[in-house]
Amino acid sequence: MQEMQRNIWLVAISVIVVMVLVNNTAYYFLTKKTLEDSFEEELLAHAERLQISLEQSREGSEQFQNQIGRELRTASIAIQYALDPDIEKVTTEQLMELRDKLDLSHITLLKKLPDDIVLYRSSNVNQLNTSTKSWVPWYEVFSQLFEHKNASVDWLGQSLPNFWSGPFEVSTTDVDKLNKWGYYYDGATNYIIDPYVDYEQQQEYESATGVHRMIENSVESSESLLEIAFINPETFPDGETTINPEGLEQGHKVQEPIFYGSYTIKSERDTELVRQAYFSKEMVTLRENIDGKEMFKMYIPTFVNEKGINITDRDGQPMNSYVLMLTSDYHIIQEKLDSQFLNLGIIIIIVTAFSLLIAIVAMRYYRQSRDKVVKVTQETYVEEINQMFQSIRAQRHDFLNHVQTIHSLAELGKSQELIGYTKELTGDIRMMNDIINIGNPAIAALVRSKISQAESNKIGFSCSFTGLNMQEMGVKTLDVNRMLGNLIDNAFDEVLKYSEDRRHVTLVGKQTIDALEFTVTNTCDDAEGALARPIFEAGYSTKQQDHQGLGLSIVKSIAKQYKGDVYVTAEPAGKLTFIVKMPL
């Protein structure tokens, strides 16, 4: 008994230790997860502000570019009135004078040849006699204007009557400068008028209105954010370049891989993850050691309502999406964890003490509950054993009456009646002897009570046991009785559905060196159907509402507890058999 109590306390202490370890570990990782979530939410807040700022800047920038385009159209009309309609009569000096008066970067005139359109006159001598046949889609625009058509191409640009203007871009004749060109032709001249301005005004506007400033403020205000990049997912990371007629590599502003921000902290997986975020339309994150520092990157796909954010794919098609990449110092998470270590330790101690208190209360409650169950079980066993002893005493008390009856039947020569009477008497005695010989008083008492229950309900109940040994059974008697009680009750409930002559239940128990096995068989017309139903699930029942459907579920759980199992089979003659088998 003392050894059993020591084992119980050992188990209890082990459970408490495991609970403390699990609790502390869970709390640590929960705290870390909370910090990571807060860290991520901070980055997402920065991202949201940046996205809003970019969209506002984009819309403002487009409006500003459109205004510049309208001013270029107005300048083109003024140039038309100031120049001779024949391009051969226009001089470079006239173009320079008009350029300065109208505050333009340069003015170029385009002439249509049989198989080309060239830059024929210009205040910029570098542009003279340059072919435009290879310019896509500008050559198409020039051809449409010369045909008195409004320009219509699938490219970022502004189309007005007799006029078209593209976005700020580099040119074939000057790959180092950004300009915005306007092209005007209404048929009054034999040339297209092409005034253009540099990027200075647009750059001043963008600096004043915000994305660059917002990026700087976001990085400065965050203790962890290191870098922000607005990425063109179609051209990242190398961009898109073409080779101009002079053999120089020419990039395009609208196809720049990073159109806002910076990209200096690089990972080998950036290209893969940018595309993953872009095509999946879901945020992607990366935690990686870069140049000896633990970095955390977020790749956030952003989509706007309209195409026109001044970026294009590799084919020059306008896009309405980009990827925002935020790079931050993940080490800040560990620093915060370290700073909270003392608080974490205090909380762990409190939680540990609380867990121990709960364990002690739970153990006390368990012991009280166990004592209560044992008491109820003992009372039940005592009652059942008393019933069995009462039956034995009743047999002994009635023995004289049985002898007198046998003597009288013998004197009267009633041989058949004597045979029937003695057969019935010996059967009753044999059944009582079989019960007594079960080898386990508690099981014997249960069986005797079920025999009495069967007699009162006119159920034919037969049972046999082989080799049961209370000391060597390896299974608690309480658990055996719980299983047998539920199986027998289940069988009785089933056979009560039938007439008295069909109410048959058989119980067989045997114990071998390797296993303990019990078999309960009862009449069942729908034995095959029973196999298809979830009869071992808790709560399932085919009986009246007062049944909770727990009996067979309890049997299965107890069998599993001893690494055994319970099976059900259907016999051909309309019988259902439950087999409980547990290894010893």
N, C-alpha and C positions, 0 to 999 in steps of 0.2 A: 504494500500500500504506500509506504514511504517512497519507494522507488518510483511508483506511478506519479505521486505528487511532484517529485523532483523533475520527472520528465515533463509534466504539465508546465511547471515553472520555467523549465528550459525552453520549451516551445514558446511560451508567452514572452520571455525575454528576447528570443530570436525574432518573434513577430514585431516587437517594439523596435528593435534595432533596425529591422528592414523598413518599418514604417518611417522611422526618423530619416534613414538614408534616402528613401524614395521621396519623402516630403522635402528634405533639404535640396536634393538634386532638382526636383520639380520647381521649387521656388527659385533656385539659381537660374535655371533655363527660362522660367517665366519672366524673371526680371530682365534677362538678356533679350528675350523676345520683345518685351515691352519697349526697351531702349531701341532695339532695331526698328520696331514699328514707328516709334517717335522720330527716329533718324530718317526713315523713309518718308514719313508724312511731311517732315520739314523740306525734304528735297522736292516732293510733289507740290508743296505750296510754292516753292521757288519756280518750279516748272509751269504751274498754272499762271503765275504772274508774268512770266516770260512769254508764254503763249499769247496771253491777252495783249501784252505790249507789242509783240511782233505783229499780231493781226491789226492792231490799231496803226502801227507804223506802216504796215503794208498798204492798208487802205489809204492812209494819208499820203504815202509815197506815190501810189498810183494816181491819186488826184493831182499831186504836184507834177508828176510826169505828164499827165494829160494837159495840164495847164501850159507846161513848157511846149508840148506838141501844138497846142492852139496858137501859142506865140510864134512858133516856127512857121505855121501856116500863114499867119498875118505878115511875118517878115517876108515870106515867099511872094506874097501878092505885091508887097511894096517893091521887092526886087524886080518883079515882072514889069511894073510900071516904069522903073528907072532904067531898064536895059532895052536894047534893040531886040525885037523878036527873032532876029536871025543870029544864031550862035556865032557865025563867022565874023560878025561885026562887034562882038563883045570882047573887051580886052581884060587882061589880068588886073590892070590898074583900077578899072571900074569896079571889079569884084572886091578888091582890097578896100577901096573907099567905102563901098556899101557895107562891107564887113564891119569896119570901124564905126560907122554911123549907127548901125543897128545893133552893135555890141554882140556880135556873133564870133564864134571861134574861126569859122571859115565859110566860104560859099563855093559850091561846085555846081557846074552845069553838065548834064548828061545828054549825050547825043546818040541817036539810034542809027546804027549801021545795018547793012543788009543781014548780017549774021551775028550781030553783037550790039551791046549797049556799052559805051565807054564814058569814062570821066574825061570830058573834052576840054573844058575850061575850069580853072580853079584858082582861088586865092592861095591855096596850099599846093606848091609846085610838086610835092611828092605824089600827088594824086593824078597828075596829068597823064592822059592816054592809058589809063588803067582799065583793063577789061573787067566786066562784071558778070560774064557768062557763067562763071563757076560759083557765083554767090547764091547760096540757097538760104532763104527763099526770096532774097532781094531781087534777083533777076526776074522772077515771076511777077513781083510787084511792079517793077519798071515796065515790063511788057504790058501789064494790065492798064497802067496809067497812060501809056502811049496809045492804047486802043480805046481811050476815053471811058474806061471802066473804073469803078471804085475798087480799090485794092481789097482782095479777099483771099487771105492765106491762113493756114492753120499754124499761126505763130503769134507770140505775144506782140501786140502792137496796137496802134490807134488809127482807125480809118475814119476820115472825114471827106466831104465832097472834094474830089480832085486831089486828095492828099492822103498820105500814109506816113506814119512815124513808128519806128521800132523802139525797143527798150534801149537803155544805155548799154553799149557794147564796145568792144575793141574793133578795129577795122583791119582790113587786109593791108592797107597802106601805113598803118601805125598801130602795131600790136601792143604798145605799151600804154596807150591812153584810152580812157573811156569817154565816149561821146554819144550824143543823141542826135540822130539825123532826121530831117523832115524832107519829104519828096512831094513836089507840087507840079501838076501839069493840067491845064484846062484847054489846050489846043491853040491858045493865042500865040504860042511860041513854038519853035521847032526843037525845044530842049526841055528837060526836066530840071526844075530849080531845086537845089539841095543845100539849104542852110543847116548848120549844125552847131551845137554848143557842147562844152566839156562837162565833166561830172561835178565840177566844183559846187555849183548851186545845189544840186541834189544831195551832195555829201554834207553840205552845211545844214540842209533841212533835216536829214536823217540824224545828224549829231544833235540837233536841237530837239528833236521829237522823241528820241528815246531808246531804241533797242540796245545800242552800245552802252549807254549810261545805265540802263537797267541791268545789263550783264555785269558791269563793274560793281554796281551797288549790291547785287545779289552775292557776289563772291566776297566782297568786303564785309557784309553783314553776317555771313555764316562762318562759324568756326570750323566747319568741316568741308564746305564746298570749295573745290579747287579750280574747276574749269567747266565752261559751258560752251557747247557747240551746236549750232543749227545745221543739220546735215541734209544734203541732197542724196537720198538713198539710191537714186539711179546712177549717179556719177561718182559716189564715194568708193574708194578713197583718192583716186588719181585724177578725177575730173575728166573732161572730154576736150580734146584738142584736134585741130585740123592743120594741114600744111598749106600755107597760102602760095600763090603763084611764084613768089620770090624764094620759096623753099623754107620759109621760117615757120616754126611751130606757133600756132595761134590758138589761145584759149578763149573761152567765152564766159562772160560774167554770169549769164543766166544758167550756166552749167557748172559753176564752181561747186566742188564737193562740200566746202564749208562756207556758207554765205553770211553767217554772223558768228561771232565768238572766235574761240581759238581751239586748236587741237594739237597739244604737245605731249600729253600723257597718253601713250598709245599701248594698246594690247593687240596681240596677234588675232584675237577673236572679234575685234571691233567690226570688221566688215561682215562677218557671219551674223553677228547679233543685230547689227543695224538692219540687215535685210530680213532677218527673222521678225523683228518688231514691225517692219514696214509691211510685210506680206501677211503676217498673222493679225495685224491691227491690235496687238496686245503688248503691254509693257514687258520688257525683258530686263533682267538684272544680271550683273556679273560681280563676283568678289574674287579678286586676284592680286597676287603679289607682283607689283610693277616697280622695277628699279629699287628693290629692297623695301618697298613700302606696301602695306596692305591697302588696296584701293577698292572702292565700291562704285560701280557704274550703273546708271539707269539709262535705258534706251526707250524713249517714249514716243510712239507714233502720234502725229498730230494731223488732223484733217480739217480743212476749212470748207465753207459752203461753195465757193466759186474758185475756178482756176484763175490764177492771176497773181501769184505771189512772186512773180519774176524769177521763177526757176523752171527749168525744162529738163526732160529726160535726155538720154544720149541721142535720140532722133530729133530733138528740138521741139517735142510736143509739150505743151504747158501741163504743169502738175498742180494738184490741189492738196498736196501732202508733203510732209517732211518728217525727219526724226530729230527729236531733241535729245542730246546726250549730255548727261550731268556726271561729272567725275568728282568724287569726294574721298576724304581720308577716313577709311574705316577704323583706323586706330583710335579714333575718338570714342568709339563704342567701348573698347577695352578700358580706356582712361576713365570713362564714367562708371564702369563696373568697379574699377579699383577704388574710385572715390566713394562709392557706396558700400564698400566691403564691410566697414564697421557696422553700419546700419543693418546690412544683410546678416552679419554674425549675430547681432542682438536679436533680430527677428527669428533667426534659426533656433537660438536658445529658447526663446519664448515658445515657439511652435513645438520644439522638442519636449519641453516640459508639459505643454498642453497635450501632446500626443501620449506621453507616459500616463498622464492623469486619465485620459480616455481609455487607455489600455487597461489600467487598473480597474476602472469602473466597469468596463466590458467584461473583464475576467470575473469580477464579483457577480455581475449579472448572469454570466454564463454558469457559474457554479451554482447559483441559486436556482436557475432554470433547470440545470442538470439534476440537482437534488429533487426538484419538484417532479421532474419526469420519472426519476428512479422511484420516487415514492408512489406515484400513480401506477407505475408498472408493477411494483412489488404488490400493491394492493390488488391489482388485477390478477397477478399470478397466484396470490394467496387464495383469492376467491375461486379461481379455476381449479387449483389443487384441492381445495376443500370440497368442491363439487365432485372431483374424481374420488376422493376418499369417502365421500358420502355415498357414492354409487357402490364402492367396494363394501362398505358397511351394510348397505341395503341388501346386497347379494348375500352376505353372510347371515343377516337377520332373517332373510327369506329362505335360507337353506333348508331348515326343518320343514317348512311348507312344501318345498320342492320334493323332499324325500317322501313325505306323506302322500303327495299326489302320485308320485311314481309307484309307490307300494299299492295304492288303491287301483291304479290302472292295471298293474300286474295281476292282482287278485281277480279282477273282473275279466281278465283275458283280453283286454283291449290293446292288442299288440300294435296295431297301426297308430292308434292315438298315442301309445307310449313312445313309439319311435319318433313321431312328430314333435311330442313335447320335449323329449330329451335332446332332439336335434336343435330345437329352438333354444333350449337352456345352455347346451354346450357352445352354441354360436355366440350367445351373449357373454359367456365366461371367457371364450377364446378372444373375443374382441377386447374385453377388459384386460386380459393378460397381455395382448399385443400392445395396448396403450401403455401399460406399466413397463413393458420391456423396451420402450422407445429409448431409454437410456438418458433422457433429459427431462426432468420433472416439469420444467416450464413448458416445453413443447408438448409433453404428454397432457398437461392441463389444458393447453389451447385446443388440442385435438379433441379432448373429452367434451369441452364446451361446444365445439362445432358439431360433434355427434348429437348432443342434446338439441342444438338448434336445428339440425337436419331432421331429427325425429319429430319435433314440434311442427315442422313445415312439410312433413311427409316426403322427405328427399332421401333417396337411396345413396348414402354416403359411405364409401369403403376406403380404407387406408392401409398402407403397409410401410414399415420402415426397416432399413437394414444398416447396421453398423454405426448408428449415431452415437457419438461419444462426447459428452459435455466438455471434457478436459482437452480433447484433441481436435475439436471441430474447427478451430481457427476463425470462427465467425461468432460475433456476439449473439447470445441467445435472444436478446431483445430484437436485434435486426432480423433474425430468422423468423421470429414470431410475427413481426410486422409484415414481412413478405408473405408468409403463409396465410396470415389473417386476411390480407387484402386479396390474395389469389382465391382463397376459399369463398370469401364474401362475394367476389365477382362471379364465381361459378354458381353460387346459390342464387344470386339475382337473375342470372341467365336462365337456369332451369325452372324457376318459378313461373316462367312464361308458358310452360307446357303442362300437359295433364300428368297426374300422379304417376302413372306407369312409365313415363318418359323422364322423370326427374332423377338423373343419375350423375353423381360426381365421384371421381376417384382421385385419391391423394397417394403418391408414392414418393418416399424419401430414402436416399441411400448415400452413404459416405464411404469413399474409397481412400486409398493412400494419396491420390492426386487431387480429388475434387469432392465437392459437396453438391448434390443434385436433388432437386425437387420437381415433381411433375404433377400438374393438376389438369384433369380431363373432365369435360362436362358436355352435356348434350347441347348442340347448336345447329339449327337448320341452315343458318346463313354463315357457315364457317368460312367459306371462300370469300364472301363479302367482307367479313371481319378483317381478313388479311390485308385488304386494300385500304382500310381506314386507319387514321393516325391514333390508334388506341393507346399508345404509350405517351402521348403528348399531354402535358398538364392542362386540365380544364376541359379535355374532350370527354364527352359521355353521351351514350345513347339512351340513358335511363331518364327517370323523371327529374324535375327541376331540383329536388332536394339533394341530388347527387352533385358533388363538386368536380368529379372527373379527375381525382388525384390518386386513386388506389394503384392503378397500373403504373402511373408515373413514379410513384414512391418505390414500387418494387424494382423498377429499372434503375433508379438512382442508387438504391442500396446495393444492387448487384454490381453496378459500375464502381461503387466505392471499394468493393473487394476485388476489383479487376476481373469481375465476371460479367455475365450478361443474361438477359431473359429473351427467349424466343417464343414464337407462337406458330403452330402448325395446324392444318386442317386435315382431319381424318376423312376417308371416303364415306364412312357410315354416318355422317352428320355429327361429328364430334370435333370440339376445339380443344387443343392441348397447349398449355403454357409450360415451358421448361426453363427453370432457373438453374444455372450452373456456375459455380464459383471455385476457382483453384484454391488448393490448400498450401 
